[in-house]
Amino acid sequence: MEIGIIGLPKSGKTTLFNTLTRGKAEIGAYATELPNVGIAKVPDPRIDGLDGIFHAKKKVPAEVKYVDVAAHTKGELSGVFLTHLSQTDGLLHVVRAFADDNVPHIEGSIDADRDVKLLDLELTFSDLSIIENRLKKIDSLLKRAKANERDAFSKEQALLARIQTTLEGDVPIREQELTEDERKAISGYQFLSAKPLLIAFNVGEERLPQATSLEEEWRKKYRRPHVDVAVLCGKLEMELVQLDEADAREFRSTMGMAETALNRIIGLCYELLGYISFFTVGSDEVRAWTILRNTIAVQAAGKVHTDIERGFIRAEVIAYKDLMKCGSLAEGRKSALLHTEGKSYVVNDGDVITYLFNV
């Protein structure tokens, strides 16, 4: 899973990037075309639970890749910035909701609602620019297209024109009424307003006691299909990841902070993007794999290795909770909790799978 981090200058997005990745990227507006890139291990206690049974040589959790592009202002979501963001699976928009006289806001005042709208417009303008350029290209292609090519170009033209009109009415592509086939048809464009979006309001430490009520307020205002909201204090979170784990946990308890920003953001992103995890196990390795919900067994096998997908015979499956109860795959088989499935089996979150294949 790859998440692009966006936001206005001095919103705290690189602070959050460092929190999520335990990175040390330079904080502050920076003028570089190269993004900060970091990897976060997905916290999942089920990995430790499985290791308690298999005592594997290696534990491998799932990973999230975060791409923090340079802070941008109006008109800058183009060129190389667009290239970096277009390759991501979803977007994390960090919105400044903290006051600091030493860090003036580029707009002269703190207004989270205004900043959300500013970036929404930038995503829309970026997509409209892509559509306009493609429609011009289609017009040119239609003039010299062969008879058997014209139908495909005309369908693409009509679809893009419809999306364009709706975008101009301030409806992002992720919220437009498109069929599954239509969404597949435009997937190659990597439209930014089509990507799932998590809006993270970055508050000051003094507002943490109101974090829950603030989140409820902003969620009522902004939560829509494929859009969700989180409230956090990026500065404090970055300081906490530098502490010993026990000290950080004690401090969180004192502050009434139920979970880390890492856990919170990853959990919300999994939900937004529709991801789940399944596991492969053995004495050599216990590993978590990230797949989209409703992925079938043979496709999930391809995440492990393309040879397994190509030579798939069957999958032996047991739910994590069932495996924890019976204590071994052998006992799971005796108790009829381990079952054999074919290619079309839909993998569930927490499935522990052993693949049988032949190539």
C-alpha positions in Angstrom: 0.0 0.0 0.0 1.4 3.4 -1.0 0.0 6.6 0.4 0.9 10.1 -0.9 1.1 12.8 1.8 -0.1 16.3 0.6 -0.7 19.6 2.3 0.0 23.3 2.3 3.3 24.6 3.5 3.8 24.6 7.3 0.8 22.2 7.8 3.0 19.7 9.6 2.9 17.0 6.8 6.6 16.2 7.0 6.3 16.1 10.8 3.6 13.4 10.3 5.7 11.7 7.7 8.6 11.4 10.2 6.1 10.1 12.8 4.7 7.4 10.6 8.1 6.2 9.2 10.4 7.1 12.2 12.2 9.2 9.6 14.3 12.3 10.0 13.3 14.3 6.9 14.0 18.0 7.2 11.0 19.8 8.5 9.8 23.0 6.9 8.9 24.0 3.3 11.5 22.6 1.0 12.0 23.3 -2.7 12.9 19.9 -4.2 11.2 17.8 -6.7 12.3 14.6 -4.9 9.8 13.4 -2.3 10.6 12.0 1.1 9.9 8.3 0.9 9.6 6.0 3.9 8.3 2.6 4.9 6.2 1.8 8.0 5.7 -1.7 9.3 2.0 -2.4 9.9 1.5 -3.2 13.6 -0.4 -6.5 13.8 -0.4 -8.5 17.0 -1.5 -11.6 15.0 2.1 -11.8 13.7 3.3 -12.4 17.3 0.5 -14.8 17.9 1.5 -16.9 14.9 5.1 -16.8 15.9 4.2 -18.2 19.3 3.1 -21.3 17.5 5.7 -21.6 14.7 8.7 -20.0 16.3 9.8 -18.9 12.9 13.3 -17.6 12.1 11.8 -14.4 10.7 8.6 -12.4 11.3 7.6 -10.2 8.4 4.7 -7.7 8.9 3.0 -6.0 6.0 4.3 -2.6 5.0 3.0 0.8 4.0 5.0 3.1 1.8 4.5 6.9 2.4 5.5 9.5 -0.2 5.7 13.0 1.1 5.8 15.4 -1.8 7.1 19.0 -1.4 4.7 21.4 0.2 2.8 23.1 -2.5 0.6 26.2 -3.2 -1.9 26.9 -5.9 -1.1 25.6 -9.3 1.8 23.3 -8.2 0.0 20.0 -8.4 1.5 19.3 -11.8 4.6 18.0 -13.5 6.8 16.0 -11.2 4.5 16.4 -8.2 1.7 14.9 -10.2 3.9 12.0 -11.3 4.8 11.1 -7.7 1.2 11.3 -6.5 -0.3 9.5 -9.4 1.5 6.3 -8.5 0.0 6.1 -5.0 -3.0 4.1 -3.9 -4.5 6.9 -1.7 -3.9 10.4 -0.4 -3.3 11.7 3.1 -4.1 15.4 3.3 -2.6 17.0 6.4 -4.5 20.2 7.3 -3.2 22.7 9.7 -5.4 23.3 12.7 -2.8 24.5 15.2 -1.8 28.1 16.0 1.9 29.0 16.3 3.1 32.7 16.0 6.6 31.4 15.1 5.2 29.5 12.1 2.9 31.9 10.2 0.3 30.4 7.9 0.9 31.2 4.2 -2.7 32.5 4.0 -2.2 34.7 7.0 -4.7 32.9 9.3 -5.6 29.5 10.6 -8.7 28.2 8.8 -8.9 24.4 8.4 -12.0 24.4 6.3 -10.5 26.9 3.8 -7.4 24.8 3.5 -9.4 21.6 2.8 -11.2 23.4 0.0 -7.9 24.8 -1.4 -6.4 21.3 -1.8 -9.7 19.8 -3.1 -9.6 22.5 -5.8 -6.0 21.6 -6.7 -6.9 17.9 -7.1 -9.8 18.9 -9.3 -7.8 21.3 -11.4 -5.1 18.6 -11.9 -7.7 16.1 -13.1 -9.5 18.6 -15.4 -6.1 19.4 -17.0 -5.5 15.7 -17.8 -9.0 15.4 -19.2 -8.8 18.5 -21.4 -5.5 17.3 -22.9 -6.8 13.9 -23.5 -10.0 15.2 -25.2 -7.9 17.3 -27.5 -5.9 14.2 -28.4 -9.0 12.2 -29.0 -10.4 14.9 -31.3 -7.2 14.7 -33.3 -7.2 10.8 -33.4 -10.8 10.6 -34.5 -10.0 12.7 -37.6 -7.7 10.0 -38.9 -9.0 6.9 -37.1 -10.0 3.8 -39.0 -13.6 2.7 -38.9 -12.9 -0.1 -36.4 -11.1 2.4 -34.0 -13.7 5.1 -34.0 -16.1 3.4 -31.6 -13.6 3.0 -28.8 -12.4 6.6 -29.1 -16.0 7.9 -29.1 -16.8 5.9 -26.0 -13.7 7.2 -24.2 -14.6 10.8 -25.4 -18.1 10.5 -24.0 -17.0 9.1 -20.7 -14.3 11.8 -20.1 -16.7 14.5 -21.2 -19.3 13.3 -18.6 -16.6 13.1 -15.9 -15.4 16.6 -16.8 -18.8 18.1 -16.5 -19.4 16.6 -13.1 -15.9 17.6 -11.9 -16.7 21.2 -12.9 -19.7 20.9 -10.6 -17.3 20.2 -7.7 -17.9 16.5 -7.5 -14.6 14.6 -7.2 -14.3 11.4 -9.4 -14.3 9.2 -6.3 -17.9 10.3 -5.6 -19.2 10.2 -9.2 -21.7 7.5 -10.3 -19.5 5.3 -12.5 -19.9 1.7 -13.2 -17.1 -0.8 -12.4 -16.2 -1.0 -16.1 -16.0 2.8 -16.3 -13.7 3.0 -13.4 -11.5 0.4 -14.9 -11.5 2.3 -18.2 -10.1 5.4 -16.5 -7.8 3.7 -14.0 -4.8 4.3 -16.3 -5.1 8.1 -15.9 -4.5 7.8 -12.1 -6.8 10.8 -11.4 -6.1 12.3 -8.1 -9.7 13.1 -7.1 -10.5 9.4 -7.8 -8.1 8.2 -5.0 -9.4 7.5 -1.5 -8.6 10.5 0.8 -7.9 10.7 4.5 -8.0 14.2 5.9 -5.8 14.5 9.0 -6.4 17.7 11.0 -3.2 18.6 12.8 -4.1 20.2 16.1 -2.0 21.8 18.8 -1.3 19.9 22.1 -3.7 22.1 24.0 -6.6 20.9 21.8 -6.0 17.2 22.4 -8.7 17.0 25.2 -11.2 18.0 22.5 -9.8 15.7 19.9 -12.7 13.3 19.9 -15.4 16.0 19.6 -13.4 17.8 17.0 -13.1 14.6 15.0 -16.8 14.0 15.2 -17.5 17.6 14.1 -15.1 17.3 11.1 -16.3 13.8 10.2 -19.9 15.0 10.0 -18.8 17.7 7.6 -16.3 15.9 5.4 -16.9 12.1 5.5 -18.2 10.9 2.2 -17.7 7.8 0.1 -13.9 7.0 0.2 -13.2 10.0 2.4 -12.5 9.9 6.1 -11.1 12.1 8.9 -8.6 11.9 11.7 -7.5 14.4 14.4 -3.9 14.2 15.8 -1.1 16.3 17.1 1.8 15.8 14.7 4.4 17.6 16.8 3.6 15.6 19.9 3.4 12.3 18.0 6.8 12.8 16.5 8.3 13.5 19.9 6.7 10.3 21.3 8.2 8.0 18.7 11.6 9.1 19.9 10.9 7.9 23.4 11.2 4.4 24.9 8.1 2.4 24.1 7.1 2.1 27.8 7.6 5.8 28.5 5.6 6.7 25.4 2.8 4.3 26.4 2.6 5.8 29.9 2.5 9.4 28.5 -0.3 8.4 26.1 -2.3 7.0 28.9 -1.8 10.2 30.9 -3.0 12.2 28.0 -5.9 9.9 27.2 -4.5 9.0 23.8 -5.8 5.5 23.0 -3.5 4.6 20.1 -0.5 5.9 18.2 -0.8 8.0 15.1 0.9 5.2 13.2 -1.8 2.6 14.2 -4.6 5.1 13.7 -3.6 6.3 10.2 -2.8 2.8 9.0 -6.1 1.4 10.3 -8.1 4.2 8.6 -6.2 3.8 5.4 -6.8 0.0 5.3 -10.5 0.7 5.7 -10.6 3.5 3.1 -8.7 1.5 0.5 -10.5 -1.8 1.3 -7.4 -3.7 2.3 -7.1 -6.8 4.5 -4.3 -9.1 5.5 -3.7 -12.8 5.2 -0.8 -14.9 6.5 1.6 -17.5 5.4 3.4 -19.5 8.1 6.2 -22.0 8.6 9.4 -22.5 10.6 11.4 -20.2 8.3 9.0 -17.3 8.2 5.7 -15.9 9.4 4.5 -13.2 7.0 1.5 -10.9 6.5 0.4 -10.0 3.0 -1.8 -7.1 2.1 -4.6 -7.6 -0.5 -7.8 -5.9 -1.5 -11.0 -7.2 0.1 -12.8 -9.8 -2.1 -9.5 -11.1 -3.6 -9.8 -14.7 -4.6 -7.3 -17.3 -3.5 -5.4 -17.7 -6.8 -4.9 -13.9 -7.1 -3.7 -13.8 -3.4 -1.2 -16.5 -4.3 0.3 -14.2 -6.8 1.2 -11.8 -4.0 3.3 -14.5 -2.4 4.9 -15.6 -5.7 3.9 -15.6 -9.4 4.9 -19.3 -9.6 2.3 -20.2 -6.9 -0.4 -18.4 -8.9 0.6 -20.0 -12.1 0.8 -23.5 -10.7 -2.0 -23.2 -8.1 -3.5 -26.5 -7.1 -5.4 -25.7 -3.9 -5.2 -23.7 -0.7 -5.4 -25.0 2.8 -7.1 -22.3 4.9 -7.7 -21.8 8.6 -8.9 -18.6 10.3 -6.4 -17.0 12.7 -8.7 -17.2 15.7 -9.3 -20.9 15.0 -5.6 -21.6 14.7 -5.0 -19.9 18.0 -7.6 -22.1 19.7 -6.3 -25.4 18.4 -2.6 -24.5 18.6 -1.3 -26.1 15.3 -2.3 -26.8 11.7 -2.4 -30.5 12.5 -5.0 -30.0 15.3 -6.9 -27.6 13.0 -7.1 -30.4 10.4 -8.3 -32.9 13.0 -10.9 -30.5 14.3 -12.1 -29.7 10.7 -11.2 -26.1 11.2 -8.7 -26.2 8.4 -10.4 -26.5 5.1 -9.3 -27.0 1.5 -10.3 -24.3 -1.1 -10.0 -23.8 -4.8 -9.0 -20.9 -7.0 -12.3 -18.9 -6.5 -12.2 -18.9 -2.7 -12.6 -15.4 -1.4 -9.8 -14.7 1.1 -10.9 -13.3 4.5 -9.0 -11.0 6.8 -6.9 -13.1 9.1 -6.9 -16.2 7.0 -3.8 -18.4 7.4 -3.1 -20.0 4.1 -0.8 -22.9 2.9 -0.6 -23.0 -0.9 -0.1 -26.2 -2.8 1.1 -25.7 -6.4 3.1 -27.3 -9.2 5.1 -25.6 -11.9 
